Amino acid sequence: MRFDRLPRAMQEAVHYEALQRLARTRFHFMKDLARHKTFFLNQLFLKFSGLRQDNPFSNTFGAASLAVIEELEPKEIAT
């Protein structure tokens, strides 16, 4: 700063604004998705605590896993 060797100030680039908005929106969506998945897994553990220990499905959010969770009662899944 003493010798005026500061980097050039960033100038407004209009052609990057759309990409910046898109990246920020995607970041917020991914953050919300992670938060909702964590909430779902917490609720799933409270309802089906044995399901997490046995881990019968490779992907908790897969089609087969979600179909079983939606259709069956906790006692039926335990048996």
FIDOTOR-277554 format. One record per residue: x negated, y negated, z of N, C-alpha, C, O in turn; residue in one letter; residue number from 1. Coordinates in nm, 3 decimals, always signed. Example, Ala and Ser with C-alpha at 12.3 -4.5 7.8 and 13.67 -1.06 7.14 Angstrom:
BEGIN
nxx -1.319 | nyy +0.569 | nzz +0.780 | caxx -1.230 | cayy +0.450 | cazz +0.780 | cxx -1.320 | cyy +0.330 | czz +0.780 | oxx -1.424 | oyy +0.332 | ozz +0.846 | residu A | num 1 $
nxx -1.285 | nyy +0.225 | nzz +0.708 | caxx -1.367 | cayy +0.106 | cazz +0.714 | cxx -1.290 | cyy -0.003 | czz +0.787 | oxx -1.341 | oyy -0.114 | ozz +0.804 | residu S | num 2 $
***
This chain:
BEGIN
nxx -0.082 | nyy +0.118 | nzz +0.000 | caxx +0.000 | cayy +0.000 | cazz +0.000 | cxx -0.087 | cyy -0.125 | czz +0.000 | oxx -0.050 | oyy -0.229 | ozz -0.054 | residu M | num 1 $
nxx -0.200 | nyy -0.113 | nzz +0.060 | caxx -0.288 | cayy -0.229 | cazz +0.071 | cxx -0.342 | cyy -0.272 | czz -0.065 | oxx -0.363 | oyy -0.391 | ozz -0.088 | residu R | num 2 $
nxx -0.364 | nyy -0.177 | nzz -0.154 | caxx -0.421 | cayy -0.208 | cazz -0.285 | cxx -0.316 | cyy -0.207 | czz -0.396 | oxx -0.351 | oyy -0.204 | ozz -0.514 | residu F | num 3 $
nxx -0.190 | nyy -0.209 | nzz -0.360 | caxx -0.078 | cayy -0.207 | cazz -0.456 | cxx -0.081 | cyy -0.083 | czz -0.545 | oxx -0.056 | oyy -0.093 | ozz -0.665 | residu D | num 4 $
nxx -0.111 | nyy +0.029 | nzz -0.488 | caxx -0.111 | cayy +0.154 | cazz -0.565 | cxx +0.013 | cyy +0.237 | czz -0.529 | oxx +0.003 | oyy +0.357 | ozz -0.503 | residu R | num 5 $
nxx +0.121 | nyy +0.174 | nzz -0.528 | caxx +0.245 | cayy +0.242 | cazz -0.497 | cxx +0.295 | cyy +0.317 | czz -0.620 | oxx +0.273 | oyy +0.272 | ozz -0.733 | residu L | num 6 $
nxx +0.361 | nyy +0.428 | nzz -0.601 | caxx +0.419 | cayy +0.497 | cazz -0.717 | cxx +0.531 | cyy +0.412 | czz -0.777 | oxx +0.591 | oyy +0.327 | ozz -0.710 | residu P | num 7 $
nxx +0.555 | nyy +0.436 | nzz -0.902 | caxx +0.660 | cayy +0.360 | cazz -0.969 | cxx +0.796 | cyy +0.392 | czz -0.907 | oxx +0.824 | oyy +0.505 | ozz -0.869 | residu R | num 8 $
nxx +0.876 | nyy +0.292 | nzz -0.898 | caxx +1.011 | cayy +0.312 | cazz -0.844 | cxx +1.093 | cyy +0.393 | czz -0.944 | oxx +1.081 | oyy +0.376 | ozz -1.065 | residu A | num 9 $
nxx +1.176 | nyy +0.481 | nzz -0.890 | caxx +1.259 | cayy +0.563 | cazz -0.978 | cxx +1.369 | cyy +0.477 | czz -1.037 | oxx +1.440 | oyy +0.406 | ozz -0.966 | residu M | num 10 $
nxx +1.382 | nyy +0.484 | nzz -1.167 | caxx +1.485 | cayy +0.407 | cazz -1.234 | cxx +1.611 | cyy +0.493 | czz -1.247 | oxx +1.604 | oyy +0.615 | ozz -1.253 | residu Q | num 11 $
nxx +1.722 | nyy +0.426 | nzz -1.252 | caxx +1.848 | cayy +0.497 | cazz -1.266 | cxx +1.852 | cyy +0.572 | czz -1.399 | oxx +1.830 | oyy +0.513 | ozz -1.505 | residu E | num 12 $
nxx +1.878 | nyy +0.698 | nzz -1.393 | caxx +1.888 | cayy +0.779 | cazz -1.514 | cxx +2.032 | cyy +0.826 | czz -1.528 | oxx +2.077 | oyy +0.916 | ozz -1.456 | residu A | num 13 $
nxx +2.103 | nyy +0.765 | nzz -1.618 | caxx +2.246 | cayy +0.795 | cazz -1.636 | cxx +2.266 | cyy +0.938 | czz -1.682 | oxx +2.364 | oyy +1.002 | ozz -1.644 | residu V | num 14 $
nxx +2.175 | nyy +0.989 | nzz -1.763 | caxx +2.194 | cayy +1.124 | cazz -1.817 | cxx +2.173 | cyy +1.233 | czz -1.712 | oxx +2.204 | oyy +1.349 | ozz -1.739 | residu H | num 15 $
nxx +2.122 | nyy +1.200 | nzz -1.594 | caxx +2.105 | cayy +1.299 | cazz -1.488 | cxx +2.219 | cyy +1.296 | czz -1.386 | oxx +2.228 | oyy +1.385 | ozz -1.301 | residu Y | num 16 $
nxx +2.305 | nyy +1.196 | nzz -1.392 | caxx +2.412 | cayy +1.183 | cazz -1.291 | cxx +2.509 | cyy +1.301 | czz -1.295 | oxx +2.549 | oyy +1.350 | ozz -1.190 | residu E | num 17 $
nxx +2.546 | nyy +1.346 | nzz -1.413 | caxx +2.640 | cayy +1.459 | cazz -1.423 | cxx +2.577 | cyy +1.586 | czz -1.367 | oxx +2.643 | oyy +1.663 | ozz -1.297 | residu A | num 18 $
nxx +2.450 | nyy +1.608 | nzz -1.400 | caxx +2.381 | cayy +1.726 | cazz -1.347 | cxx +2.366 | cyy +1.718 | czz -1.196 | oxx +2.378 | oyy +1.819 | ozz -1.127 | residu L | num 19 $
nxx +2.340 | nyy +1.600 | nzz -1.145 | caxx +2.328 | cayy +1.582 | cazz -1.000 | cxx +2.460 | cyy +1.611 | czz -0.931 | oxx +2.464 | oyy +1.679 | ozz -0.828 | residu Q | num 20 $
nxx +2.570 | nyy +1.560 | nzz -0.987 | caxx +2.702 | cayy +1.587 | cazz -0.929 | cxx +2.735 | cyy +1.735 | czz -0.934 | oxx +2.790 | oyy +1.790 | ozz -0.839 | residu R | num 21 $
nxx +2.702 | nyy +1.799 | nzz -1.045 | caxx +2.728 | cayy +1.942 | cazz -1.060 | cxx +2.649 | cyy +2.024 | czz -0.958 | oxx +2.703 | oyy +2.116 | ozz -0.897 | residu L | num 22 $
nxx +2.523 | nyy +1.989 | nzz -0.939 | caxx +2.439 | cayy +2.061 | cazz -0.843 | cxx +2.489 | cyy +2.041 | czz -0.700 | oxx +2.490 | oyy +2.135 | ozz -0.621 | residu A | num 23 $
nxx +2.530 | nyy +1.921 | nzz -0.669 | caxx +2.581 | cayy +1.894 | cazz -0.533 | cxx +2.713 | cyy +1.965 | czz -0.509 | oxx +2.736 | oyy +2.017 | ozz -0.399 | residu R | num 24 $
nxx +2.799 | nyy +1.968 | nzz -0.609 | caxx +2.927 | cayy +2.038 | cazz -0.595 | cxx +2.905 | cyy +2.188 | czz -0.577 | oxx +2.971 | oyy +2.250 | ozz -0.493 | residu T | num 25 $
nxx +2.813 | nyy +2.245 | nzz -0.654 | caxx +2.783 | cayy +2.387 | cazz -0.640 | cxx +2.727 | cyy +2.416 | czz -0.502 | oxx +2.762 | oyy +2.517 | ozz -0.441 | residu R | num 26 $
nxx +2.640 | nyy +2.330 | nzz -0.452 | caxx +2.584 | cayy +2.347 | cazz -0.318 | cxx +2.693 | cyy +2.350 | czz -0.213 | oxx +2.691 | oyy +2.434 | ozz -0.124 | residu F | num 27 $
nxx +2.789 | nyy +2.257 | nzz -0.222 | caxx +2.898 | cayy +2.254 | cazz -0.125 | cxx +2.988 | cyy +2.377 | czz -0.137 | oxx +3.033 | oyy +2.430 | ozz -0.036 | residu H | num 28 $
nxx +3.015 | nyy +2.423 | nzz -0.260 | caxx +3.095 | cayy +2.544 | cazz -0.278 | cxx +3.025 | cyy +2.667 | czz -0.220 | oxx +3.090 | oyy +2.749 | ozz -0.156 | residu F | num 29 $
nxx +2.895 | nyy +2.679 | nzz -0.241 | caxx +2.822 | cayy +2.793 | cazz -0.187 | cxx +2.818 | cyy +2.789 | czz -0.035 | oxx +2.825 | oyy +2.892 | ozz +0.031 | residu M | num 30 $
nxx +2.806 | nyy +2.669 | nzz +0.020 | caxx +2.806 | cayy +2.655 | cazz +0.165 | cxx +2.942 | cyy +2.694 | czz +0.222 | oxx +2.950 | oyy +2.763 | ozz +0.324 | residu K | num 31 $
nxx +3.051 | nyy +2.650 | nzz +0.156 | caxx +3.185 | cayy +2.687 | cazz +0.200 | cxx +3.209 | cyy +2.837 | czz +0.185 | oxx +3.270 | oyy +2.899 | ozz +0.272 | residu D | num 32 $
nxx +3.162 | nyy +2.895 | nzz +0.075 | caxx +3.179 | cayy +3.038 | cazz +0.054 | cxx +3.107 | cyy +3.119 | czz +0.162 | oxx +3.162 | oyy +3.217 | ozz +0.213 | residu L | num 33 $
nxx +2.987 | nyy +3.078 | nzz +0.197 | caxx +2.913 | cayy +3.147 | cazz +0.304 | cxx +2.986 | cyy +3.133 | czz +0.438 | oxx +2.991 | oyy +3.228 | ozz +0.516 | residu A | num 34 $
nxx +3.042 | nyy +3.016 | nzz +0.464 | caxx +3.115 | cayy +2.995 | cazz +0.589 | cxx +3.241 | cyy +3.081 | czz +0.594 | oxx +3.273 | oyy +3.139 | ozz +0.698 | residu R | num 35 $
nxx +3.312 | nyy +3.091 | nzz +0.482 | caxx +3.434 | cayy +3.173 | cazz +0.478 | cxx +3.401 | cyy +3.322 | czz +0.489 | oxx +3.475 | oyy +3.397 | ozz +0.553 | residu H | num 36 $
nxx +3.293 | nyy +3.365 | nzz +0.427 | caxx +3.254 | cayy +3.506 | cazz +0.439 | cxx +3.217 | cyy +3.541 | czz +0.583 | oxx +3.252 | oyy +3.648 | ozz +0.632 | residu K | num 37 $
nxx +3.146 | nyy +3.451 | nzz +0.650 | caxx +3.111 | cayy +3.474 | cazz +0.790 | cxx +3.236 | cyy +3.481 | czz +0.877 | oxx +3.246 | oyy +3.567 | ozz +0.964 | residu T | num 38 $
nxx +3.330 | nyy +3.392 | nzz +0.853 | caxx +3.456 | cayy +3.394 | cazz +0.928 | cxx +3.530 | cyy +3.524 | czz +0.903 | oxx +3.583 | oyy +3.584 | ozz +0.997 | residu F | num 39 $
nxx +3.535 | nyy +3.569 | nzz +0.776 | caxx +3.603 | cayy +3.694 | cazz +0.743 | cxx +3.536 | cyy +3.812 | czz +0.813 | oxx +3.605 | oyy +3.899 | ozz +0.868 | residu F | num 40 $
nxx +3.403 | nyy +3.817 | nzz +0.812 | caxx +3.333 | cayy +3.927 | cazz +0.877 | cxx +3.356 | cyy +3.927 | czz +1.028 | oxx +3.366 | oyy +4.033 | ozz +1.089 | residu L | num 41 $
nxx +3.364 | nyy +3.809 | nzz +1.089 | caxx +3.394 | cayy +3.802 | cazz +1.232 | cxx +3.533 | cyy +3.855 | czz +1.261 | oxx +3.552 | oyy +3.930 | ozz +1.357 | residu N | num 42 $
nxx +3.632 | nyy +3.816 | nzz +1.181 | caxx +3.768 | cayy +3.864 | cazz +1.200 | cxx +3.777 | cyy +4.014 | czz +1.173 | oxx +3.850 | oyy +4.086 | ozz +1.242 | residu Q | num 43 $
nxx +3.704 | nyy +4.060 | nzz +1.074 | caxx +3.702 | cayy +4.203 | cazz +1.043 | cxx +3.644 | cyy +4.282 | czz +1.159 | oxx +3.694 | oyy +4.389 | ozz +1.193 | residu L | num 44 $
nxx +3.540 | nyy +4.231 | nzz +1.220 | caxx +3.479 | cayy +4.301 | cazz +1.334 | cxx +3.576 | cyy +4.305 | czz +1.452 | oxx +3.583 | oyy +4.406 | ozz +1.523 | residu F | num 45 $
nxx +3.649 | nyy +4.197 | nzz +1.474 | caxx +3.743 | cayy +4.197 | cazz +1.584 | cxx +3.856 | cyy +4.296 | czz +1.563 | oxx +3.905 | oyy +4.357 | ozz +1.658 | residu L | num 46 $
nxx +3.898 | nyy +4.313 | nzz +1.438 | caxx +4.009 | cayy +4.404 | cazz +1.409 | cxx +3.962 | cyy +4.548 | czz +1.392 | oxx +4.026 | oyy +4.641 | ozz +1.442 | residu K | num 47 $
nxx +3.850 | nyy +4.568 | nzz +1.323 | caxx +3.798 | cayy +4.702 | cazz +1.295 | cxx +3.654 | cyy +4.711 | czz +1.344 | oxx +3.561 | oyy +4.713 | ozz +1.264 | residu F | num 48 $
nxx +3.635 | nyy +4.716 | nzz +1.473 | caxx +3.498 | cayy +4.716 | cazz +1.526 | cxx +3.420 | cyy +4.841 | czz +1.487 | oxx +3.298 | oyy +4.836 | ozz +1.471 | residu S | num 49 $
nxx +3.488 | nyy +4.953 | nzz +1.470 | caxx +3.420 | cayy +5.077 | cazz +1.432 | cxx +3.378 | cyy +5.078 | czz +1.285 | oxx +3.287 | oyy +5.151 | ozz +1.248 | residu G | num 50 $
nxx +3.444 | nyy +4.999 | nzz +1.204 | caxx +3.413 | cayy +4.996 | cazz +1.060 | cxx +3.273 | cyy +4.944 | czz +1.036 | oxx +3.203 | oyy +4.994 | ozz +0.948 | residu L | num 51 $
nxx +3.231 | nyy +4.845 | nzz +1.110 | caxx +3.099 | cayy +4.787 | cazz +1.090 | cxx +2.989 | cyy +4.883 | czz +1.136 | oxx +2.880 | oyy +4.884 | ozz +1.078 | residu R | num 52 $
nxx +3.014 | nyy +4.963 | nzz +1.235 | caxx +2.913 | cayy +5.055 | cazz +1.285 | cxx +2.894 | cyy +5.173 | czz +1.189 | oxx +2.781 | oyy +5.215 | ozz +1.165 | residu Q | num 53 $
nxx +3.004 | nyy +5.226 | nzz +1.135 | caxx +2.995 | cayy +5.340 | cazz +1.045 | cxx +2.948 | cyy +5.298 | czz +0.906 | oxx +2.876 | oyy +5.372 | ozz +0.839 | residu D | num 54 $
nxx +2.990 | nyy +5.179 | nzz +0.863 | caxx +2.952 | cayy +5.122 | cazz +0.734 | cxx +2.981 | cyy +5.218 | czz +0.617 | oxx +2.888 | oyy +5.260 | ozz +0.548 | residu N | num 55 $
nxx +3.110 | nyy +5.252 | nzz +0.595 | caxx +3.143 | cayy +5.345 | cazz +0.487 | cxx +3.130 | cyy +5.285 | czz +0.348 | oxx +3.121 | oyy +5.359 | ozz +0.250 | residu P | num 56 $
nxx +3.129 | nyy +5.152 | nzz +0.336 | caxx +3.121 | cayy +5.087 | cazz +0.206 | cxx +2.986 | cyy +5.017 | czz +0.192 | oxx +2.934 | oyy +4.960 | ozz +0.288 | residu F | num 57 $
nxx +2.930 | nyy +5.023 | nzz +0.073 | caxx +2.802 | cayy +4.955 | cazz +0.050 | cxx +2.820 | cyy +4.804 | czz +0.045 | oxx +2.730 | oyy +4.729 | ozz +0.084 | residu S | num 58 $
nxx +2.937 | nyy +4.758 | nzz -0.003 | caxx +2.964 | cayy +4.616 | cazz -0.013 | cxx +3.096 | cyy +4.587 | czz +0.057 | oxx +3.201 | oyy +4.636 | ozz +0.014 | residu N | num 59 $
nxx +3.093 | nyy +4.509 | nzz +0.163 | caxx +3.214 | cayy +4.478 | cazz +0.238 | cxx +3.314 | cyy +4.400 | czz +0.154 | oxx +3.435 | oyy +4.410 | ozz +0.176 | residu T | num 60 $
nxx +3.265 | nyy +4.323 | nzz +0.059 | caxx +3.353 | cayy +4.241 | cazz -0.024 | cxx +3.382 | cyy +4.305 | czz -0.159 | oxx +3.430 | oyy +4.237 | ozz -0.250 | residu F | num 61 $
nxx +3.355 | nyy +4.434 | nzz -0.173 | caxx +3.385 | cayy +4.506 | cazz -0.296 | cxx +3.534 | cyy +4.533 | czz -0.309 | oxx +3.610 | oyy +4.516 | ozz -0.213 | residu G | num 62 $
nxx +3.576 | nyy +4.575 | nzz -0.427 | caxx +3.718 | cayy +4.597 | cazz -0.454 | cxx +3.775 | cyy +4.711 | czz -0.368 | oxx +3.884 | oyy +4.698 | ozz -0.312 | residu A | num 63 $
nxx +3.702 | nyy +4.821 | nzz -0.356 | caxx +3.751 | cayy +4.935 | cazz -0.278 | cxx +3.761 | cyy +4.900 | czz -0.129 | oxx +3.859 | oyy +4.935 | ozz -0.063 | residu A | num 64 $
nxx +3.661 | nyy +4.833 | nzz -0.078 | caxx +3.660 | cayy +4.795 | cazz +0.062 | cxx +3.774 | cyy +4.702 | czz +0.096 | oxx +3.844 | oyy +4.721 | ozz +0.195 | residu S | num 65 $
nxx +3.794 | nyy +4.600 | nzz +0.013 | caxx +3.902 | cayy +4.505 | cazz +0.040 | cxx +4.039 | cyy +4.570 | czz +0.025 | oxx +4.131 | oyy +4.534 | ozz +0.098 | residu L | num 66 $
nxx +4.054 | nyy +4.664 | nzz -0.068 | caxx +4.182 | cayy +4.734 | cazz -0.083 | cxx +4.214 | cyy +4.817 | czz +0.041 | oxx +4.328 | oyy +4.818 | ozz +0.087 | residu A | num 67 $
nxx +4.114 | nyy +4.886 | nzz +0.094 | caxx +4.135 | cayy +4.966 | cazz +0.216 | cxx +4.169 | cyy +4.877 | czz +0.333 | oxx +4.259 | oyy +4.908 | ozz +0.411 | residu V | num 68 $
nxx +4.098 | nyy +4.767 | nzz +0.347 | caxx +4.122 | cayy +4.676 | cazz +0.459 | cxx +4.260 | cyy +4.614 | czz +0.452 | oxx +4.326 | oyy +4.597 | ozz +0.555 | residu I | num 69 $
nxx +4.306 | nyy +4.580 | nzz +0.332 | caxx +4.438 | cayy +4.518 | cazz +0.317 | cxx +4.552 | cyy +4.617 | czz +0.339 | oxx +4.656 | oyy +4.580 | ozz +0.393 | residu E | num 70 $
nxx +4.534 | nyy +4.742 | nzz +0.296 | caxx +4.645 | cayy +4.837 | cazz +0.298 | cxx +4.660 | cyy +4.914 | czz +0.429 | oxx +4.772 | oyy +4.937 | ozz +0.474 | residu E | num 71 $
nxx +4.551 | nyy +4.953 | nzz +0.490 | caxx +4.559 | cayy +5.043 | cazz +0.605 | cxx +4.558 | cyy +4.967 | czz +0.738 | oxx +4.507 | oyy +4.855 | ozz +0.748 | residu L | num 72 $
nxx +4.614 | nyy +5.031 | nzz +0.836 | caxx +4.612 | cayy +4.979 | cazz +0.972 | cxx +4.482 | cyy +5.022 | czz +1.040 | oxx +4.418 | oyy +5.117 | ozz +0.995 | residu E | num 73 $
nxx +4.440 | nyy +4.954 | nzz +1.147 | caxx +4.315 | cayy +4.990 | cazz +1.214 | cxx +4.308 | cyy +5.134 | czz +1.261 | oxx +4.202 | oyy +5.196 | ozz +1.255 | residu P | num 74 $
nxx +4.420 | nyy +5.190 | nzz +1.310 | caxx +4.419 | cayy +5.328 | cazz +1.358 | cxx +4.400 | cyy +5.427 | czz +1.244 | oxx +4.333 | oyy +5.529 | ozz +1.261 | residu K | num 75 $
nxx +4.457 | nyy +5.398 | nzz +1.129 | caxx +4.443 | cayy +5.485 | cazz +1.012 | cxx +4.299 | cyy +5.483 | czz +0.960 | oxx +4.246 | oyy +5.586 | ozz +0.919 | residu E | num 76 $
nxx +4.238 | nyy +5.368 | nzz +0.963 | caxx +4.099 | cayy +5.357 | cazz +0.918 | cxx +4.007 | cyy +5.431 | czz +1.014 | oxx +3.910 | oyy +5.494 | ozz +0.971 | residu I | num 77 $
nxx +4.036 | nyy +5.424 | nzz +1.142 | caxx +3.950 | cayy +5.490 | cazz +1.241 | cxx +3.954 | cyy +5.642 | czz +1.223 | oxx +3.853 | oyy +5.709 | ozz +1.243 | residu A | num 78 $
nxx +4.071 | nyy +5.696 | nzz +1.185 | caxx +4.080 | cayy +5.841 | cazz +1.166 | cxx +4.018 | cyy +5.880 | czz +1.034 | oxx +4.015 | oyy +5.998 | ozz +1.000 | residu T | num 79 $
***
